[in-house]
């Protein structure tokens, strides 16, 4: 089974994808994580992607579909959660032609709350664990609870870039929700609720999709 988690930057897709991995044995494919690893490794792809992401723009469909195709081929037979894909109608159409999607879970959060969440976000420089300065602080300031590595604020989490990313999401990604609403695979999740409540709702929806 393949499910898609959708939502604007800061909606909690990564947190809920991790929940599905931990509690429901899903295999997570995060195009954002894959691309960030390329950037950290300073590959040719990473250098080109970094310039695009730093400007708050979306990576091209051709790059993302090529990356995703390889990941899907390497994870056949597993329950998969897609985090961060598709982001455009073209990507959704490509996915519909190549894979069977069980459902699209949209974590819906208003814009001001998204900005507040993102500005306080801290990410481990090694294992990519995510914290929040006020809501989910690490036990030791500046250090990851899992691996003790340094926590950092991503450059694309600075306010001006956050605003740019949300504008891009509204313009290019929200229409994808309409694409899935038309085929009956869309399910809204109230992202303003607590992480536990959001996880509970997602669990309920998964039970429905498995029937």
TIRO-2110 file (N, C-alpha, C; in Angstrom, 1 decimal):
// TIRO-2110
0.8, -1.2, 0.0, N, 1, A
0.0, 0.0, 0.0, CA, 1, A
0.9, 1.2, 0.0, C, 1, A
0.5, 2.2, -0.8, N, 2, A
1.2, 3.5, -0.9, CA, 2, A
0.2, 4.6, -0.5, C, 2, A
0.6, 5.4, 0.5, N, 3, A
-0.2, 6.5, 0.9, CA, 3, A
0.7, 7.8, 0.8, C, 3, A
0.0, 8.9, 0.6, N, 4, A
0.7, 10.2, 0.4, CA, 4, A
0.3, 11.1, 1.6, C, 4, A
1.3, 11.7, 2.2, N, 5, A
1.1, 12.7, 3.2, CA, 5, A
1.3, 14.1, 2.5, C, 5, A
0.3, 14.9, 2.6, N, 6, A
0.4, 16.3, 2.0, CA, 6, A
0.1, 17.3, 3.0, C, 6, A
0.6, 18.5, 2.7, N, 7, A
0.5, 19.6, 3.6, CA, 7, A
1.6, 20.6, 3.4, C, 7, A
1.3, 21.9, 3.7, N, 8, A
2.3, 22.9, 3.5, CA, 8, A
3.5, 22.7, 4.4, C, 8, A
4.6, 23.4, 4.1, N, 9, A
5.8, 23.3, 4.9, CA, 9, A
5.5, 23.7, 6.4, C, 9, A
5.8, 22.8, 7.3, N, 10, A
5.5, 23.1, 8.7, CA, 10, A
4.2, 22.4, 9.2, C, 10, A
3.5, 21.7, 8.3, N, 11, A
2.3, 21.1, 8.7, CA, 11, A
2.5, 19.8, 9.6, C, 11, A
3.7, 19.3, 9.5, N, 12, A
3.9, 18.1, 10.3, CA, 12, A
4.0, 16.8, 9.6, C, 12, A
4.2, 16.9, 8.2, N, 13, A
4.3, 15.7, 7.4, CA, 13, A
5.4, 14.8, 7.9, C, 13, A
6.6, 15.3, 8.1, N, 14, A
7.7, 14.5, 8.5, CA, 14, A
7.5, 13.8, 9.8, C, 14, A
6.9, 14.5, 10.8, N, 15, A
6.6, 13.9, 12.1, CA, 15, A
5.6, 12.7, 12.0, C, 15, A
4.6, 12.9, 11.2, N, 16, A
3.6, 11.9, 11.0, CA, 16, A
4.1, 10.7, 10.1, C, 16, A
5.0, 11.0, 9.2, N, 17, A
5.6, 10.0, 8.4, CA, 17, A
6.5, 9.1, 9.3, C, 17, A
7.2, 9.7, 10.2, N, 18, A
8.0, 9.0, 11.2, CA, 18, A
7.2, 8.1, 12.1, C, 18, A
6.0, 8.6, 12.5, N, 19, A
5.0, 7.9, 13.2, CA, 19, A
4.6, 6.6, 12.5, C, 19, A
4.3, 6.7, 11.2, N, 20, A
3.9, 5.6, 10.4, CA, 20, A
5.1, 4.6, 10.3, C, 20, A
6.3, 5.0, 10.2, N, 21, A
7.4, 4.1, 10.2, CA, 21, A
7.6, 3.4, 11.5, C, 21, A
7.4, 4.1, 12.6, N, 22, A
7.7, 3.5, 13.9, CA, 22, A
6.5, 2.6, 14.4, C, 22, A
5.3, 3.0, 14.2, N, 23, A
4.1, 2.3, 14.7, CA, 23, A
3.5, 1.4, 13.7, C, 23, A
3.6, 1.6, 12.4, N, 24, A
2.9, 0.8, 11.4, CA, 24, A
3.8, 0.2, 10.4, C, 24, A
5.1, 0.3, 10.6, N, 25, A
6.1, -0.4, 9.8, CA, 25, A
6.1, 0.1, 8.3, C, 25, A
5.8, 1.3, 8.1, N, 26, A
5.8, 1.9, 6.8, CA, 26, A
7.3, 2.3, 6.4, C, 26, A
7.5, 2.2, 5.1, N, 27, A
8.8, 2.7, 4.6, CA, 27, A
8.6, 4.1, 4.1, C, 27, A
9.4, 5.1, 4.7, N, 28, A
9.2, 6.5, 4.3, CA, 28, A
10.1, 6.9, 3.2, C, 28, A
9.5, 7.5, 2.2, N, 29, A
10.3, 8.1, 1.1, CA, 29, A
10.0, 9.6, 1.2, C, 29, A
11.0, 10.3, 1.6, N, 30, A
11.0, 11.8, 1.6, CA, 30, A
11.9, 12.4, 0.6, C, 30, A
11.3, 13.0, -0.4, N, 31, A
12.2, 13.6, -1.5, CA, 31, A
13.0, 14.7, -0.9, C, 31, A
12.5, 15.4, 0.1, N, 32, A
13.2, 16.5, 0.7, CA, 32, A
14.5, 16.0, 1.4, C, 32, A
14.3, 14.8, 2.2, N, 33, A
15.5, 14.2, 2.9, CA, 33, A
16.5, 13.7, 1.9, C, 33, A
16.0, 13.1, 0.8, N, 34, A
17.0, 12.6, -0.2, CA, 34, A
17.8, 13.8, -0.8, C, 34, A
17.1, 14.8, -1.2, N, 35, A
17.8, 16.0, -1.8, CA, 35, A
18.7, 16.6, -0.8, C, 35, A
18.4, 16.7, 0.5, N, 36, A
19.3, 17.3, 1.4, CA, 36, A
20.5, 16.5, 1.6, C, 36, A
20.4, 15.2, 1.5, N, 37, A
21.6, 14.3, 1.6, CA, 37, A
22.5, 14.6, 0.4, C, 37, A
21.9, 14.8, -0.7, N, 38, A
22.7, 15.1, -1.9, CA, 38, A
23.5, 16.5, -1.7, C, 38, A
22.8, 17.4, -1.1, N, 39, A
23.4, 18.7, -0.8, CA, 39, A
24.6, 18.6, 0.2, C, 39, A
24.3, 17.8, 1.2, N, 40, A
25.4, 17.6, 2.3, CA, 40, A
26.6, 16.9, 1.7, C, 40, A
26.3, 16.0, 0.7, N, 41, A
27.4, 15.2, 0.1, CA, 41, A
28.1, 16.0, -1.0, C, 41, A
27.6, 17.2, -1.3, N, 42, A
28.1, 18.1, -2.3, CA, 42, A
28.3, 17.4, -3.7, C, 42, A
27.3, 16.6, -4.0, N, 43, A
27.2, 16.0, -5.3, CA, 43, A
26.8, 17.1, -6.4, C, 43, A
27.0, 16.7, -7.6, N, 44, A
26.6, 17.7, -8.7, CA, 44, A
25.1, 18.0, -8.6, C, 44, A
24.3, 16.9, -8.3, N, 45, A
22.9, 17.1, -8.1, CA, 45, A
22.6, 18.0, -6.9, C, 45, A
23.3, 17.8, -5.8, N, 46, A
23.2, 18.5, -4.6, CA, 46, A
23.4, 20.0, -4.8, C, 46, A
24.5, 20.3, -5.6, N, 47, A
24.8, 21.7, -5.8, CA, 47, A
23.7, 22.5, -6.6, C, 47, A
23.2, 21.8, -7.6, N, 48, A
22.2, 22.4, -8.4, CA, 48, A
20.9, 22.6, -7.6, C, 48, A
20.5, 21.6, -6.8, N, 49, A
19.3, 21.6, -6.0, CA, 49, A
19.4, 22.7, -4.9, C, 49, A
20.6, 22.8, -4.3, N, 50, A
20.8, 23.8, -3.2, CA, 50, A
20.4, 25.2, -3.7, C, 50, A
20.9, 25.5, -4.9, N, 51, A
20.6, 26.9, -5.4, CA, 51, A
19.1, 27.1, -5.6, C, 51, A
18.4, 26.1, -6.0, N, 52, A
17.0, 26.2, -6.3, CA, 52, A
16.3, 26.3, -4.9, C, 52, A
16.6, 25.5, -3.9, N, 53, A
15.9, 25.5, -2.7, CA, 53, A
16.2, 26.8, -1.9, C, 53, A
17.4, 27.3, -2.0, N, 54, A
17.7, 28.5, -1.3, CA, 54, A
16.9, 29.7, -1.8, C, 54, A
16.4, 29.6, -3.0, N, 55, A
15.6, 30.7, -3.5, CA, 55, A
14.1, 30.5, -3.3, C, 55, A
13.8, 29.4, -2.5, N, 56, A
12.4, 29.1, -2.2, CA, 56, A
11.6, 28.5, -3.4, C, 56, A
12.3, 28.0, -4.4, N, 57, A
11.6, 27.5, -5.6, CA, 57, A
11.6, 25.9, -5.5, C, 57, A
10.7, 25.3, -6.3, N, 58, A
10.5, 23.9, -6.3, CA, 58, A
11.6, 23.3, -7.3, C, 58, A
12.1, 22.1, -6.9, N, 59, A
13.0, 21.4, -7.7, CA, 59, A
12.1, 20.8, -8.9, C, 59, A
12.8, 20.7, -10.1, N, 60, A
12.0, 20.3, -11.3, CA, 60, A
11.4, 19.0, -11.2, C, 60, A
10.3, 18.8, -11.9, N, 61, A
9.6, 17.5, -12.0, CA, 61, A
10.5, 16.4, -12.4, C, 61, A
11.4, 16.7, -13.4, N, 62, A
12.2, 15.6, -14.0, CA, 62, A
13.2, 15.1, -12.9, C, 62, A
13.7, 16.0, -12.1, N, 63, A
14.7, 15.5, -11.1, CA, 63, A
13.9, 14.7, -10.0, C, 63, A
12.8, 15.2, -9.5, N, 64, A
12.1, 14.5, -8.5, CA, 64, A
11.5, 13.2, -8.9, C, 64, A
11.0, 13.1, -10.1, N, 65, A
10.5, 11.8, -10.6, CA, 65, A
11.6, 10.8, -10.8, C, 65, A
12.7, 11.2, -11.2, N, 66, A
13.9, 10.3, -11.4, CA, 66, A
14.3, 9.7, -10.0, C, 66, A
14.4, 10.6, -9.1, N, 67, A
14.8, 10.2, -7.7, CA, 67, A
13.7, 9.3, -7.1, C, 67, A
12.5, 9.6, -7.3, N, 68, A
11.4, 8.8, -6.7, CA, 68, A
11.3, 7.4, -7.4, C, 68, A
11.5, 7.4, -8.7, N, 69, A
11.4, 6.1, -9.4, CA, 69, A
12.4, 5.1, -8.8, C, 69, A
13.6, 5.6, -8.6, N, 70, A
14.6, 4.7, -8.1, CA, 70, A
14.3, 4.2, -6.7, C, 70, A
13.8, 5.1, -5.8, N, 71, A
13.4, 4.8, -4.5, CA, 71, A
12.3, 3.7, -4.4, C, 71, A
11.3, 3.9, -5.3, N, 72, A
10.2, 3.0, -5.4, CA, 72, A
10.6, 1.6, -5.8, C, 72, A
11.5, 1.6, -6.8, N, 73, A
12.0, 0.3, -7.3, CA, 73, A
12.7, -0.5, -6.2, C, 73, A
13.4, 0.2, -5.3, N, 74, A
14.1, -0.4, -4.2, CA, 74, A
13.3, -0.8, -3.0, C, 74, A
12.0, -0.5, -3.1, N, 75, A
11.2, -0.7, -1.9, CA, 75, A
9.9, -1.5, -2.2, C, 75, A
9.9, -2.3, -3.3, N, 76, A
8.8, -3.1, -3.7, CA, 76, A
8.4, -4.0, -2.6, C, 76, A
7.1, -4.2, -2.4, N, 77, A
6.6, -5.2, -1.4, CA, 77, A
6.4, -4.6, 0.0, C, 77, A
6.7, -3.3, 0.1, N, 78, A
6.6, -2.7, 1.4, CA, 78, A
5.4, -1.7, 1.4, C, 78, A
4.9, -1.4, 2.6, N, 79, A
3.9, -0.3, 2.7, CA, 79, A
4.7, 1.0, 2.7, C, 79, A
4.4, 1.9, 1.9, N, 80, A
5.2, 3.1, 1.6, CA, 80, A
4.4, 4.4, 2.0, C, 80, A
5.0, 5.3, 2.6, N, 81, A
4.4, 6.6, 2.8, CA, 81, A
5.3, 7.6, 2.1, C, 81, A
4.7, 8.4, 1.2, N, 82, A
5.4, 9.4, 0.4, CA, 82, A
5.3, 10.8, 1.2, C, 82, A
6.4, 11.4, 1.5, N, 83, A
6.4, 12.7, 2.2, CA, 83, A
7.1, 13.7, 1.3, C, 83, A
6.3, 14.6, 0.8, N, 84, A
6.8, 15.7, 0.0, CA, 84, A
6.7, 15.5, -1.5, C, 84, A
5.9, 14.5, -1.9, N, 85, A
5.7, 14.2, -3.3, CA, 85, A
4.3, 13.5, -3.4, C, 85, A
3.5, 14.0, -4.4, N, 86, A
3.8, 15.0, -5.5, CA, 86, A
3.5, 16.4, -5.0, C, 86, A
4.2, 17.3, -5.7, N, 87, A
4.0, 18.8, -5.4, CA, 87, A
3.4, 19.5, -6.5, C, 87, A
3.3, 18.9, -7.7, N, 88, A
2.7, 19.6, -8.9, CA, 88, A
1.8, 18.6, -9.5, C, 88, A
0.9, 19.1, -10.4, N, 89, A
-0.1, 18.3, -11.1, CA, 89, A
0.7, 17.3, -12.0, C, 89, A
1.8, 17.8, -12.6, N, 90, A
2.6, 16.9, -13.5, CA, 90, A
3.1, 15.7, -12.7, C, 90, A
3.6, 15.9, -11.5, N, 91, A
4.1, 14.9, -10.7, CA, 91, A
3.0, 13.9, -10.3, C, 91, A
1.8, 14.5, -9.9, N, 92, A
0.7, 13.6, -9.6, CA, 92, A
0.2, 12.7, -10.7, C, 92, A
0.2, 13.3, -11.9, N, 93, A
-0.2, 12.5, -13.1, CA, 93, A
0.9, 11.4, -13.4, C, 93, A
2.1, 11.8, -13.2, N, 94, A
3.2, 10.7, -13.4, CA, 94, A
3.0, 9.6, -12.4, C, 94, A
2.7, 9.9, -11.2, N, 95, A
2.5, 8.9, -10.1, CA, 95, A
1.3, 8.1, -10.4, C, 95, A
0.2, 8.7, -10.9, N, 96, A
-1.0, 7.9, -11.2, CA, 96, A
-0.8, 6.9, -12.3, C, 96, A
0.1, 7.3, -13.2, N, 97, A
0.4, 6.4, -14.3, CA, 97, A
1.3, 5.2, -13.9, C, 97, A
2.1, 5.4, -12.9, N, 98, A
3.1, 4.4, -12.6, CA, 98, A
2.9, 3.6, -11.3, C, 98, A
2.0, 4.1, -10.4, N, 99, A
1.8, 3.4, -9.1, CA, 99, A
0.3, 3.5, -8.7, C, 99, A
-0.1, 2.5, -7.9, N, 100, A
-1.5, 2.5, -7.3, CA, 100, A
-1.4, 3.2, -6.0, C, 100, A
-2.1, 4.3, -5.8, N, 101, A
-2.2, 5.1, -4.6, CA, 101, A
-3.4, 4.7, -3.8, C, 101, A
-3.2, 4.3, -2.5, N, 102, A
-4.4, 4.0, -1.6, CA, 102, A
-5.1, 5.2, -1.2, C, 102, A
-4.4, 6.3, -0.8, N, 103, A
-5.1, 7.4, -0.3, CA, 103, A
-4.1, 8.6, -0.1, C, 103, A
-4.7, 9.8, -0.1, N, 104, A
-3.9, 11.0, 0.2, CA, 104, A
-4.4, 11.7, 1.4, C, 104, A
-3.5, 11.8, 2.4, N, 105, A
-3.9, 12.4, 3.7, CA, 105, A
-3.3, 13.8, 3.8, C, 105, A
-4.2, 14.7, 3.8, N, 106, A
-3.8, 16.2, 3.8, CA, 106, A
-3.9, 16.7, 5.2, C, 106, A
-2.7, 17.1, 5.7, N, 107, A
-2.6, 17.7, 7.1, CA, 107, A
-2.8, 19.2, 6.9, C, 107, A
-3.9, 19.7, 7.3, N, 108, A
-4.3, 21.1, 6.9, CA, 108, A
-4.0, 22.0, 8.1, C, 108, A
-3.2, 23.0, 7.9, N, 109, A
-2.9, 24.0, 9.0, CA, 109, A
-2.9, 25.4, 8.4, C, 109, A
-3.4, 26.4, 9.1, N, 110, A
-3.4, 27.8, 8.5, CA, 110, A
-2.0, 28.4, 8.5, C, 110, A
-1.9, 29.4, 7.6, N, 111, A
-0.6, 30.0, 7.3, CA, 111, A
0.2, 30.6, 8.5, C, 111, A
-0.5, 31.4, 9.3, N, 112, A
0.2, 32.0, 10.5, CA, 112, A
0.8, 30.9, 11.4, C, 112, A
0.0, 29.9, 11.6, N, 113, A
0.5, 28.8, 12.5, CA, 113, A
1.7, 28.1, 11.8, C, 113, A
1.7, 27.9, 10.5, N, 114, A
2.8, 27.3, 9.8, CA, 114, A
4.1, 28.1, 10.0, C, 114, A
4.0, 29.4, 9.9, N, 115, A
5.1, 30.3, 10.0, CA, 115, A
5.7, 30.2, 11.4, C, 115, A
4.8, 30.2, 12.4, N, 116, A
5.3, 30.1, 13.8, CA, 116, A
6.0, 28.8, 14.1, C, 116, A
5.5, 27.7, 13.5, N, 117, A
6.1, 26.4, 13.7, CA, 117, A
7.5, 26.3, 13.0, C, 117, A
7.5, 26.8, 11.8, N, 118, A
8.8, 26.7, 11.1, CA, 118, A
9.9, 27.5, 11.6, C, 118, A
9.6, 28.7, 12.1, N, 119, A
10.6, 29.6, 12.6, CA, 119, A
11.3, 29.0, 13.9, C, 119, A
10.6, 28.2, 14.6, N, 120, A
11.2, 27.6, 15.8, CA, 120, A
11.8, 26.2, 15.6, C, 120, A
11.8, 25.7, 14.3, N, 121, A
12.2, 24.4, 14.1, CA, 121, A
13.7, 24.2, 14.1, C, 121, A
14.2, 23.1, 14.7, N, 122, A
15.6, 22.8, 14.8, CA, 122, A
15.7, 21.3, 14.3, C, 122, A
16.8, 21.1, 13.5, N, 123, A
17.0, 19.8, 12.8, CA, 123, A
18.4, 19.3, 13.1, C, 123, A
18.5, 18.0, 13.4, N, 124, A
19.8, 17.4, 13.7, CA, 124, A
20.6, 17.4, 12.4, C, 124, A
21.8, 17.8, 12.5, N, 125, A
22.7, 17.8, 11.4, CA, 125, A
23.1, 16.4, 10.9, C, 125, A
22.9, 15.4, 11.7, N, 126, A
23.3, 14.0, 11.3, CA, 126, A
22.1, 13.1, 11.0, C, 126, A
21.2, 12.9, 12.0, N, 127, A
20.1, 11.9, 11.8, CA, 127, A
18.8, 12.6, 11.3, C, 127, A
18.8, 13.9, 11.2, N, 128, A
17.6, 14.6, 10.7, CA, 128, A
16.4, 14.6, 11.6, C, 128, A
16.6, 14.3, 12.9, N, 129, A
15.5, 14.4, 13.9, CA, 129, A
15.1, 15.8, 14.0, C, 129, A
13.8, 16.0, 14.2, N, 130, A
13.3, 17.4, 14.2, CA, 130, A
12.8, 17.8, 15.6, C, 130, A
13.2, 19.0, 16.0, N, 131, A
12.7, 19.5, 17.3, CA, 131, A
12.1, 20.9, 17.1, C, 131, A
11.6, 21.5, 18.2, N, 132, A
11.1, 22.8, 18.1, CA, 132, A
11.5, 23.6, 19.4, C, 132, A
11.9, 24.8, 19.2, N, 133, A
12.5, 25.6, 20.3, CA, 133, A
11.6, 25.7, 21.5, C, 133, A
10.3, 25.8, 21.3, N, 134, A
9.4, 26.0, 22.4, CA, 134, A
8.5, 24.8, 22.6, C, 134, A
8.1, 24.1, 21.6, N, 135, A
7.1, 23.0, 21.7, CA, 135, A
7.8, 21.6, 21.9, C, 135, A
8.9, 21.4, 21.4, N, 136, A
9.6, 20.1, 21.5, CA, 136, A
11.1, 20.3, 21.6, C, 136, A
11.6, 21.0, 22.6, N, 137, A
13.0, 21.3, 22.8, CA, 137, A
13.8, 20.0, 23.1, C, 137, A
15.1, 20.0, 22.7, N, 138, A
15.9, 18.8, 23.1, CA, 138, A
16.2, 18.9, 24.6, C, 138, A
16.6, 17.7, 25.1, N, 139, A
16.9, 17.6, 26.5, CA, 139, A
18.1, 18.5, 26.9, C, 139, A
19.1, 18.5, 25.9, N, 140, A
20.3, 19.4, 26.1, CA, 140, A
20.3, 20.4, 25.0, C, 140, A
20.3, 21.7, 25.3, N, 141, A
20.2, 22.7, 24.3, CA, 141, A
21.2, 22.6, 23.2, C, 141, A
20.7, 22.6, 22.0, N, 142, A
21.6, 22.6, 20.8, CA, 142, A
22.1, 21.2, 20.4, C, 142, A
21.7, 20.1, 21.2, N, 143, A
22.1, 18.8, 20.9, CA, 143, A
21.0, 17.8, 20.7, C, 143, A
21.1, 16.9, 19.7, N, 144, A
20.1, 15.9, 19.4, CA, 144, A
20.0, 14.9, 20.5, C, 144, A
18.8, 14.6, 20.9, N, 145, A
18.5, 13.5, 21.9, CA, 145, A
19.0, 12.1, 21.4, C, 145, A
18.9, 11.9, 20.1, N, 146, A
19.2, 10.6, 19.6, CA, 146, A
20.6, 10.3, 19.4, C, 146, A
21.4, 11.3, 18.8, N, 147, A
22.8, 11.0, 18.5, CA, 147, A
23.7, 12.0, 19.0, C, 147, A
23.2, 13.0, 19.8, N, 148, A
24.1, 14.1, 20.4, CA, 148, A
24.7, 15.0, 19.4, C, 148, A
24.3, 15.0, 18.1, N, 149, A
24.9, 15.9, 17.1, CA, 149, A
24.3, 17.3, 17.2, C, 149, A
24.9, 18.2, 16.6, N, 150, A
24.5, 19.6, 16.7, CA, 150, A
23.1, 19.8, 16.0, C, 150, A
22.3, 20.6, 16.6, N, 151, A
21.0, 21.0, 16.0, CA, 151, A
21.2, 22.3, 15.3, C, 151, A
20.5, 22.5, 14.1, N, 152, A
20.7, 23.7, 13.3, CA, 152, A
19.3, 24.1, 12.8, C, 152, A
19.3, 25.4, 12.4, N, 153, A
18.1, 26.0, 11.7, CA, 153, A
18.4, 25.9, 10.2, C, 153, A
17.6, 25.2, 9.5, N, 154, A
17.8, 25.1, 8.0, CA, 154, A
17.7, 26.5, 7.4, C, 154, A
18.5, 26.8, 6.4, N, 155, A
18.5, 28.1, 5.8, CA, 155, A
17.2, 28.3, 5.2, C, 155, A
16.5, 27.3, 4.7, N, 156, A
15.2, 27.5, 4.1, CA, 156, A
14.1, 27.6, 5.1, C, 156, A
14.5, 27.6, 6.4, N, 157, A
13.5, 27.9, 7.5, CA, 157, A
13.5, 29.3, 8.0, C, 157, A
14.3, 30.2, 7.4, N, 158, A
14.4, 31.6, 7.7, CA, 158, A
13.1, 32.2, 7.2, C, 158, A
12.6, 33.3, 7.9, N, 159, A
11.3, 33.8, 7.6, CA, 159, A
11.0, 34.2, 6.1, C, 159, A
12.0, 34.9, 5.5, N, 160, A
11.7, 35.3, 4.1, CA, 160, A
11.6, 34.1, 3.2, C, 160, A
12.4, 33.1, 3.5, N, 161, A
12.3, 31.9, 2.6, CA, 161, A
11.1, 31.1, 3.0, C, 161, A
10.6, 31.1, 4.2, N, 162, A
9.4, 30.5, 4.6, CA, 162, A
8.2, 31.1, 3.8, C, 162, A
8.2, 32.4, 3.8, N, 163, A
7.1, 33.1, 3.1, CA, 163, A
7.1, 32.7, 1.6, C, 163, A
8.3, 32.6, 1.0, N, 164, A
8.5, 32.3, -0.4, CA, 164, A
8.0, 30.8, -0.6, C, 164, A
8.3, 29.9, 0.3, N, 165, A
7.9, 28.5, 0.1, CA, 165, A
6.4, 28.4, 0.2, C, 165, A
5.8, 29.1, 1.2, N, 166, A
4.4, 29.0, 1.3, CA, 166, A
3.6, 29.6, 0.1, C, 166, A
4.2, 30.6, -0.5, N, 167, A
3.6, 31.2, -1.7, CA, 167, A
3.7, 30.2, -2.9, C, 167, A
4.8, 29.5, -3.0, N, 168, A
5.0, 28.5, -4.0, CA, 168, A
4.0, 27.4, -3.8, C, 168, A
3.9, 26.9, -2.5, N, 169, A
3.0, 25.9, -2.2, CA, 169, A
1.5, 26.2, -2.6, C, 169, A
1.1, 27.4, -2.2, N, 170, A
-0.3, 27.8, -2.6, CA, 170, A
-0.5, 27.8, -4.1, C, 170, A
0.5, 28.3, -4.8, N, 171, A
0.4, 28.5, -6.3, CA, 171, A
0.5, 27.1, -7.0, C, 171, A
1.4, 26.3, -6.6, N, 172, A
1.7, 25.1, -7.4, CA, 172, A
1.3, 23.8, -6.8, C, 172, A
1.2, 23.7, -5.4, N, 173, A
0.9, 22.4, -4.8, CA, 173, A
-0.5, 22.2, -4.4, C, 173, A
-1.2, 23.3, -4.0, N, 174, A
-2.6, 23.2, -3.6, CA, 174, A
-3.5, 22.6, -4.7, C, 174, A
-3.2, 23.0, -6.0, N, 175, A
-4.0, 22.4, -7.0, CA, 175, A
-4.0, 20.9, -7.1, C, 175, A
-2.9, 20.3, -6.5, N, 176, A
-2.7, 18.8, -6.5, CA, 176, A
-3.8, 18.2, -5.6, C, 176, A
-4.2, 19.0, -4.6, N, 177, A
-5.3, 18.5, -3.7, CA, 177, A
-6.6, 18.3, -4.5, C, 177, A
-6.8, 19.2, -5.4, N, 178, A
-8.0, 19.1, -6.2, CA, 178, A
-8.0, 17.9, -7.1, C, 178, A
-6.8, 17.6, -7.6, N, 179, A
-6.6, 16.4, -8.4, CA, 179, A
-7.0, 15.2, -7.7, C, 179, A
-6.6, 15.1, -6.4, N, 180, A
-7.0, 13.9, -5.7, CA, 180, A
-8.4, 13.9, -5.2, C, 180, A
-9.0, 15.1, -4.9, N, 181, A
-10.4, 15.2, -4.5, CA, 181, A
-11.3, 14.6, -5.6, C, 181, A
-10.9, 14.8, -6.9, N, 182, A
-11.7, 14.4, -8.0, CA, 182, A
-11.8, 12.9, -8.1, C, 182, A
-10.7, 12.2, -7.7, N, 183, A
-10.7, 10.7, -7.8, CA, 183, A
-11.1, 10.0, -6.5, C, 183, A
-11.5, 10.8, -5.5, N, 184, A
-12.0, 10.2, -4.3, CA, 184, A
-10.9, 9.6, -3.3, C, 184, A
-9.7, 10.0, -3.5, N, 185, A
-8.6, 9.5, -2.7, CA, 185, A
-8.2, 10.5, -1.6, C, 185, A
-8.9, 11.6, -1.5, N, 186, A
-8.5, 12.7, -0.6, CA, 186, A
-9.1, 12.6, 0.7, C, 186, A
-8.3, 12.8, 1.8, N, 187, A
-8.8, 12.8, 3.2, CA, 187, A
-8.2, 13.9, 3.9, C, 187, A
-9.0, 14.8, 4.5, N, 188, A
-8.4, 16.0, 5.3, CA, 188, A
-8.2, 15.6, 6.7, C, 188, A
-7.0, 16.0, 7.2, N, 189, A
-6.7, 15.8, 8.7, CA, 189, A
-6.5, 17.2, 9.3, C, 189, A
-7.1, 17.5, 10.4, N, 190, A
-7.0, 18.8, 11.0, CA, 190, A
-5.6, 18.8, 11.7, C, 190, A
-4.7, 19.6, 11.1, N, 191, A
-3.3, 19.7, 11.6, CA, 191, A
-3.1, 20.6, 12.7, C, 191, A
-4.2, 21.3, 13.1, N, 192, A
-4.1, 22.2, 14.2, CA, 192, A
-4.2, 21.5, 15.6, C, 192, A
-4.6, 20.2, 15.5, N, 193, A
-4.7, 19.4, 16.7, CA, 193, A
-3.3, 19.0, 17.2, C, 193, A
-3.2, 18.3, 18.3, N, 194, A
-1.9, 17.9, 18.9, CA, 194, A
-1.4, 16.8, 18.0, C, 194, A
-0.1, 16.5, 18.1, N, 195, A
0.6, 15.5, 17.3, CA, 195, A
-0.1, 14.1, 17.5, C, 195, A
-0.4, 13.8, 18.8, N, 196, A
-1.1, 12.5, 19.1, CA, 196, A
-2.4, 12.4, 18.5, C, 196, A
-3.2, 13.5, 18.5, N, 197, A
-4.5, 13.5, 17.9, CA, 197, A
-4.4, 13.3, 16.3, C, 197, A
-3.5, 14.0, 15.7, N, 198, A
-3.3, 13.9, 14.3, CA, 198, A
-2.9, 12.4, 14.0, C, 198, A
-2.0, 11.9, 14.7, N, 199, A
-1.6, 10.5, 14.5, CA, 199, A
-2.7, 9.5, 14.7, C, 199, A
-3.6, 9.8, 15.7, N, 200, A
-4.8, 8.9, 15.9, CA, 200, A
-5.7, 9.0, 14.7, C, 200, A
-5.9, 10.2, 14.1, N, 201, A
-6.8, 10.3, 13.0, CA, 201, A
-6.2, 9.6, 11.8, C, 201, A
-4.9, 9.7, 11.6, N, 202, A
-4.3, 9.0, 10.5, CA, 202, A
-4.4, 7.5, 10.6, C, 202, A
-4.3, 7.0, 11.8, N, 203, A
-4.4, 5.6, 12.1, CA, 203, A
-5.8, 5.1, 11.7, C, 203, A
-6.8, 5.9, 12.0, N, 204, A
-8.2, 5.6, 11.7, CA, 204, A
-8.4, 5.5, 10.2, C, 204, A
-7.8, 6.5, 9.5, N, 205, A
-7.9, 6.5, 8.0, CA, 205, A
-7.2, 5.4, 7.4, C, 205, A
-6.1, 5.0, 7.9, N, 206, A
-5.4, 3.8, 7.4, CA, 206, A
-6.2, 2.6, 7.5, C, 206, A
-6.9, 2.4, 8.6, N, 207, A
-7.8, 1.3, 8.8, CA, 207, A
-8.9, 1.2, 7.8, C, 207, A
-9.4, 2.4, 7.4, N, 208, A
-10.4, 2.4, 6.4, CA, 208, A
-9.8, 2.0, 5.0, C, 208, A
-8.6, 2.5, 4.7, N, 209, A
-8.0, 2.3, 3.4, CA, 209, A
-7.6, 0.8, 3.3, C, 209, A
-7.4, 0.1, 4.4, N, 210, A
-7.0, -1.3, 4.3, CA, 210, A
-8.1, -2.3, 4.1, C, 210, A
-9.4, -1.8, 4.3, N, 211, A
-10.5, -2.6, 4.1, CA, 211, A
-10.8, -3.0, 2.7, C, 211, A
END
